[in-house]
């Protein structure tokens, strides 16, 4: 943190204290007893003071969110907390959009270090995996500074973990939560053993081809007295099929309440050998949540008429439908999170070193029941007496493990020069040991009543998938600074280095269960529908023409990839104060960025197969080798402690995600659209302009007003391709884009109106425009439009109360964002907009004594739904439910 007192003055003061502190302490002990002084302030003002002071002393525009502020709003993870920061919105509960820019324009670091992402579809870190119990503060820097990675767009989030305590601390917290939607729900017995060994062996032995012909050839089968070669091959194929998990019966029941628990302990000890201090902190937490929700997903017709039907209840609705396809889903999700933090450190005089171990585990188990109708293909209940019916199961494990060494050193004998350094090694893994979908066709009578269920002939009547991703990163870097004074100028020179090595491997294997003959009847009893996933019994396999196939695309198509990145960076910077009135800061950063991302396949069995993907031409096309310099400048006018006026300029870059530059398909969880990377993408360059006015009052009130403008060259946008009942998507570079807006943030004491009340909040008003050349736009309706994910407004309001006796506290929290483009329209269709979500939460805290705290949270009081509309028609909706939770915390 940079303060207005020059670092060399601090060094002199520290040196004087070190020399005289022991003598003064002894004299004070002998001559006088210290009079007890009690300071009182509201909890908000007391906890926010240090955070506000840090924000004031930043050379570049930044917002800081402290642990106590996070606790006040009742947010359980970093992502939820950050939506309270000015200009930030939360997407899918994971990703932060800064100033209306998509998640690609934000980045995150852990204690100043780069770490990999465990998300399968994005290079950015899903911030919901960081629980609030390990967070000391969150720093969101919106103006680029040269000590940060140049991959900077809207902002950079630095997640700062809990620091070592100066004395003994210990405590625990337990909580329970209920959701209004969870009176319904489905559970099942999960098989998460992963891909069976017999299938792994079978892929190698049969070279990925499980056809009867290939099995006969590979095993050199011939007829025996009892079996033909084909019968023997079928038995082998059926054995492979039987190794797959096939017993996943759903149970309709009320879901268990959500619950959580956490505990921590820490202390510091003086050691006599060198005269230093050893400290440690350990914490662990577990959280289990259930959520049942009803969803609707649809593809709007290109030629629907005004007044069209948004339901398919009658044949008239079908003939006048707004949709080409409509899917209604019942989704049950269980989310388990386990996290642990261990820190140990040593402080000696002006030097400190520490080690942090962070382990985060986030597991999600989801079951889904879907009924799909397609008026354009005559698949509807009301008009055609038929609908596609499916049940899907997905279990995903995400883990992030970080080992971090850090050091901070001040050399008093070298003019107060400073050095800080870190070495961080981290690994992110994502495994999907179970992904199964069972597809059926349901028949109905003329009144829409259920009649029967059958399995149609063809591929993929049951699909099984298994995914593994490993992402390893090493990051080491440091900073040096030298403060000195020349006349009325107080100067600090800085320099640093930052090296990142990263490697990712992604592989997926999927299998189809096929019945090539006529449709097979499964049941005519509606009460048996929840048991349908168990229909593929050994007897069913033996009695019907059912086979398993390895669903791997043939070369040169691919569904696996591997990638590596290397970034070597260094910077030089300065920070100059003139007469404690003007401050100019800035510098230049140099980065050499290298990346190679290559598609791969499980069907590589020979040197010839390998050369298809890893030939010299492919490697050259998939390689990025860029180096450039990036400038940052900031000018601040200081008017004592009353106000500051800041101006900032920065040149940055936004590079394509690893997944976006390999031609491998995947389903984007935000849009449910199959998306494929593009090998032609190039990096976007940005010029960032900021101006900010900050007003501070002695009582803690403050106001900040900001203007910002971003000029983007080669912005990366998602473009949709031609489709009727289903879309596909890829990426392209637009020619140019711009984002501009104004922000306001405040904290204001309302004690003049009512004792103990205060208000805080922020609002952002902005706009954006991106232009995509017609040759690159595919089937987009609008080649000039708002940027995907951009909201014209974002607002956060808080009304807080702290009782005079300190026993009660409460906060009413409101958050809303303006509509934003979730998917661009094609073939004359309008863009699809995610509609504003009005979030209103109430948090009440009771402090029965100094050690205890009881917290009651009521969330989503307005019972809003998430909705996406296209041309005024709802194409996607999701219920969120209302939650009530109660937590008890005790500190020893």
Order of alpha helices (4+ residues) and beta strands (2+ residues): alpha-alpha-beta-alpha-alpha-beta-beta-beta-beta-beta-beta-beta-beta-alpha-alpha-alpha-beta-beta-beta-alpha-beta-beta-alpha-beta-beta-beta-beta-beta-beta-alpha-beta-beta-beta-alpha-alpha-beta-beta-beta-beta-beta-beta-beta-beta-beta-beta-beta-beta-beta-beta-beta-beta-beta-beta-beta-beta
